[in-house]
Amino acid sequence: FDPTLPHPNALAELAFQRLCGNEASDQSIVVSGESGAGKTESSKIVVQYLTRRSKVGQASGSKNGMIDLAARIVALSPVLEAFGNASTHRNPNSSRFGRLVKMIFTSTGPASIKLIGGELETYLLEKSRVVRQNTGERNFHSMHMLLKDRSDIKLNYNSQSQFRCVPSADMCKTVTAAHGNKSIPEYKAVAQALLAVGVDNDTATAVWKALAAVVSLADVVIKESIDEASQEYAAEIDIHKDGPAYICAQLLALPTGAQGLVHSLTKRLVQTHDGEIQLRRTPHQVRTARDAACRWLYGAVFEALVRQCNTALIEGNDASNQGEKRNEQIFTPPKEVMTGTTRFIGILDIFGFEILDGENLLETLLINYANEALQQLFCDAVFAAELNLYEKEGILDDDDNLRNIDKPDSTPTIEFIVGSRRSPGVIKLLDAQCQIGGITESSGKAEATERRRSSSSAVQSSRDAAFLAKIHTNFAKHNSLAPTGPLDKRHMFHVRHYAGIVGYTVVGRDDSHDIDDGWVATNLDTIPDGVPALINTSNISFIASLGAMAEMSDTPGGSMTPTSHTPPNNGNNTPVSSGGDRTPPRPKSMANKTNTVCSRFAASMTRLASTLKNTDCAFIRCIKPT
């Protein structure tokens, strides 16, 4: 360890030297801290240092390949930041997801290693931001880049350039005044980075068209009318030329046009004993389906880019080739990866602990749970390292009380959130509520009312209220459940975290919201029936592949994180960078998918913790100055 180097560089060098040892184990560097403390920048410093360090002493014959691979690894940051980061009140370039970058090495001789590739895993993209942001905050950077820098993609239906899901500059002036545009990635750098990871120009255009489709879909207006036969509210969507629905269908290159898009939003299939029947969604359900489709489509684009990045990180996959040569490429990991003779240095950049000025919702709870688990890992590692040092220096006896010292313990809070063998946690209670739907006598009446009143969110509120009541009942004596006032108990609960007490809002204080984004709905992350199949018919190969992946996936939200490094394809063993016609694969059934956002995230955190525990772990703690 060289104390004269900047801390991130010094830890990166230490990890590199450790990996050069004959019996070295895998290394990891965990970058943590509150939102806006500098985690993303520190992670980039570590990655850039290791890519430069790995080129030292390499054979001249591998120089060009090493430079190309290093460029691809460095290109990850602009791509991921553009599509996964956003400007918030605390941070102009806040990561709205977690990522683990594994830099894979193989031994080339005594005390010598060679960088041969990488692997990227991502966790919990904040998809709710696509259609809803806290007041004054921005959407993902890519959405603003689309409107500012891709003028060739027209959204003619809005002459005022005001869009529902992309706040205008005036709406974000508080954030802009506080942070300016510093640290926000530029479009030119993002375009170059996309090319570096193998996204050719045609596919990049398809990516931006998919984002434009999200913007136009969010602007689709759902009107209400009374059906004369049933005397119930019915949803109507205008499909006139140059309207949002028409533009969205054009951007997605749907053969059925706006009619097919409207049909997928306004109709749903219900399974009965006699087979499937088609029912009409209420206006409120159509609004819910519209916003769910927006969230899914953006998330699918993000995950496709992550998979493409993973393909580019394997040495030997020439990311610079485009066109027909690229289409014929078969994904082949290096032989060292196949034989298991590699080791890695993992750099973990996880979302920072958050206490939002507005409402703290489900995604904030999951973010803070991840930080709670990493805090426990940090404490265990630091105390174990200190005790080992004391033993080596001979200042620790077997009977020394230092072995039994009380150290910070986040286990009760972690078990409160995810559960233990003895009792379920908040997440398991929410999963159970999702399975039963929270249908009580009152919610049954609410559901009947909702069929008549399109703007009501009574069904959502009743399910969330039932879940909240179980938290206060089941954990009334749990130390991690902080006190909540009698009036607030109908809306929220409080958790004692290592960084302080956080209040989480489960039930809103008014019924003004027309978006079904409660805890149960967010956890289910349901794709509207028929939307993936519709997208799968697109005449644009990349966009069609998004629908194909969702239909073939075993999870309700399509391919879920952590993302493997299997390359994206459209079901024909053809990478998504192809631009021509395609033959759609036969999809798997979408029925009986019960995986939830919480269960998948908890499982991914368990795997991450196992990965980190099996490595020599170092820590970079970022502190935000006051």
NORTAKA-V40295 format. One record per backbone hydrogen bond with DSSP energy under -0.5 kcal/mol. CO is the residue of the C=O (numbers start at 1). NH is the residue of the N-H. If there is no record, write none. Layout:
co: [CO & CO]
nh: [NH & NH]
This chain:
co: [1 & 2 & 6 & 7 & 8 & 9 & 10 & 11 & 12 & 13 & 14 & 15 & 16 & 17 & 18 & 20 & 21 & 26 & 27 & 28 & 29 & 29 & 30 & 30 & 31 & 32 & 33 & 34 & 38 & 39 & 40 & 41 & 42 & 43 & 44 & 45 & 46 & 47 & 48 & 49 & 50 & 51 & 52 & 53 & 55 & 59 & 60 & 62 & 63 & 64 & 65 & 66 & 67 & 68 & 69 & 70 & 71 & 72 & 73 & 74 & 74 & 75 & 76 & 77 & 78 & 79 & 80 & 81 & 82 & 84 & 85 & 86 & 86 & 87 & 91 & 91 & 94 & 96 & 98 & 99 & 100 & 100 & 101 & 101 & 102 & 102 & 103 & 104 & 104 & 105 & 106 & 109 & 112 & 112 & 114 & 114 & 116 & 117 & 119 & 121 & 123 & 125 & 126 & 127 & 128 & 128 & 134 & 136 & 139 & 140 & 140 & 141 & 142 & 143 & 144 & 145 & 145 & 146 & 150 & 152 & 155 & 157 & 158 & 161 & 165 & 166 & 168 & 170 & 172 & 173 & 174 & 175 & 176 & 179 & 181 & 186 & 187 & 188 & 189 & 190 & 191 & 192 & 193 & 194 & 195 & 198 & 200 & 201 & 202 & 203 & 204 & 205 & 206 & 207 & 208 & 209 & 210 & 211 & 212 & 213 & 214 & 215 & 217 & 221 & 221 & 223 & 225 & 225 & 226 & 227 & 232 & 234 & 236 & 240 & 243 & 244 & 245 & 246 & 247 & 248 & 249 & 250 & 253 & 254 & 256 & 256 & 257 & 258 & 259 & 260 & 261 & 262 & 263 & 266 & 268 & 270 & 272 & 275 & 277 & 277 & 279 & 281 & 282 & 283 & 284 & 285 & 286 & 287 & 288 & 289 & 290 & 291 & 292 & 293 & 294 & 295 & 296 & 297 & 298 & 299 & 300 & 301 & 302 & 303 & 304 & 305 & 306 & 307 & 308 & 309 & 311 & 313 & 313 & 314 & 316 & 317 & 318 & 322 & 322 & 323 & 324 & 326 & 330 & 334 & 334 & 335 & 336 & 336 & 337 & 341 & 343 & 344 & 344 & 345 & 346 & 346 & 347 & 347 & 348 & 348 & 349 & 353 & 359 & 360 & 361 & 362 & 363 & 364 & 365 & 366 & 367 & 368 & 369 & 370 & 371 & 372 & 373 & 374 & 375 & 376 & 377 & 378 & 379 & 380 & 381 & 382 & 383 & 384 & 385 & 386 & 387 & 388 & 389 & 390 & 390 & 391 & 397 & 400 & 401 & 402 & 405 & 410 & 411 & 412 & 413 & 414 & 415 & 416 & 417 & 423 & 425 & 426 & 427 & 428 & 429 & 430 & 431 & 432 & 433 & 436 & 438 & 440 & 441 & 442 & 443 & 444 & 445 & 446 & 447 & 448 & 449 & 449 & 451 & 452 & 453 & 457 & 458 & 459 & 460 & 461 & 462 & 463 & 464 & 465 & 466 & 467 & 468 & 469 & 470 & 471 & 473 & 475 & 478 & 480 & 480 & 482 & 485 & 487 & 488 & 488 & 491 & 491 & 493 & 494 & 495 & 495 & 497 & 500 & 502 & 503 & 504 & 504 & 515 & 518 & 519 & 520 & 521 & 523 & 528 & 528 & 530 & 531 & 532 & 534 & 535 & 539 & 540 & 541 & 542 & 543 & 543 & 544 & 545 & 546 & 547 & 548 & 549 & 555 & 568 & 574 & 575 & 582 & 585 & 590 & 592 & 596 & 597 & 598 & 599 & 600 & 601 & 602 & 603 & 604 & 605 & 606 & 607 & 608 & 609 & 610 & 612 & 615 & 616 & 618 & 619 & 620 & 620 & 622 & 623]
nh: [3 & 5 & 10 & 11 & 12 & 13 & 14 & 15 & 16 & 17 & 18 & 19 & 20 & 20 & 21 & 111 & 24 & 616 & 346 & 618 & 31 & 348 & 32 & 620 & 350 & 622 & 353 & 37 & 42 & 43 & 44 & 45 & 46 & 47 & 48 & 49 & 50 & 51 & 52 & 53 & 54 & 55 & 55 & 56 & 58 & 62 & 63 & 66 & 67 & 68 & 69 & 70 & 71 & 72 & 73 & 74 & 75 & 76 & 76 & 77 & 78 & 79 & 80 & 81 & 82 & 83 & 84 & 85 & 142 & 96 & 141 & 88 & 94 & 138 & 88 & 94 & 86 & 126 & 123 & 349 & 102 & 121 & 103 & 347 & 104 & 119 & 345 & 116 & 117 & 343 & 114 & 112 & 108 & 109 & 106 & 116 & 315 & 104 & 102 & 100 & 98 & 127 & 129 & 130 & 131 & 132 & 137 & 175 & 87 & 143 & 144 & 145 & 146 & 147 & 148 & 149 & 150 & 150 & 153 & 154 & 158 & 159 & 161 & 163 & 167 & 163 & 172 & 173 & 176 & 177 & 178 & 179 & 180 & 182 & 184 & 190 & 191 & 192 & 193 & 194 & 195 & 196 & 197 & 199 & 198 & 200 & 204 & 205 & 206 & 207 & 208 & 209 & 210 & 211 & 212 & 213 & 214 & 215 & 216 & 217 & 218 & 219 & 220 & 223 & 238 & 236 & 227 & 234 & 228 & 231 & 227 & 225 & 223 & 243 & 247 & 248 & 249 & 250 & 251 & 252 & 254 & 253 & 539 & 257 & 259 & 260 & 261 & 262 & 263 & 264 & 265 & 266 & 267 & 281 & 279 & 277 & 275 & 272 & 270 & 279 & 268 & 235 & 286 & 287 & 288 & 289 & 290 & 291 & 292 & 293 & 294 & 295 & 296 & 297 & 298 & 299 & 300 & 301 & 302 & 303 & 304 & 305 & 306 & 307 & 308 & 309 & 310 & 311 & 312 & 313 & 314 & 118 & 315 & 317 & 318 & 319 & 321 & 325 & 326 & 327 & 328 & 329 & 332 & 337 & 338 & 339 & 340 & 341 & 340 & 107 & 105 & 27 & 346 & 103 & 29 & 348 & 101 & 349 & 31 & 350 & 99 & 35 & 361 & 505 & 365 & 366 & 367 & 368 & 369 & 370 & 371 & 372 & 373 & 374 & 375 & 376 & 377 & 378 & 379 & 380 & 381 & 382 & 383 & 384 & 385 & 386 & 387 & 388 & 389 & 390 & 391 & 392 & 393 & 395 & 396 & 394 & 400 & 403 & 404 & 405 & 407 & 414 & 415 & 416 & 417 & 418 & 419 & 426 & 427 & 420 & 429 & 430 & 431 & 432 & 433 & 434 & 435 & 436 & 437 & 439 & 440 & 444 & 445 & 446 & 447 & 448 & 449 & 450 & 451 & 452 & 452 & 453 & 233 & 454 & 456 & 461 & 462 & 463 & 464 & 465 & 466 & 467 & 468 & 469 & 470 & 471 & 472 & 473 & 474 & 475 & 476 & 478 & 481 & 482 & 496 & 494 & 489 & 490 & 491 & 492 & 506 & 507 & 504 & 482 & 497 & 502 & 500 & 497 & 495 & 505 & 493 & 506 & 517 & 522 & 523 & 524 & 525 & 597 & 531 & 532 & 534 & 535 & 536 & 537 & 538 & 541 & 544 & 545 & 546 & 546 & 547 & 548 & 549 & 550 & 551 & 552 & 553 & 558 & 576 & 570 & 578 & 584 & 587 & 593 & 594 & 600 & 601 & 602 & 603 & 604 & 605 & 606 & 607 & 608 & 609 & 610 & 611 & 612 & 613 & 614 & 615 & 617 & 28 & 30 & 621 & 32 & 622 & 34 & 625]
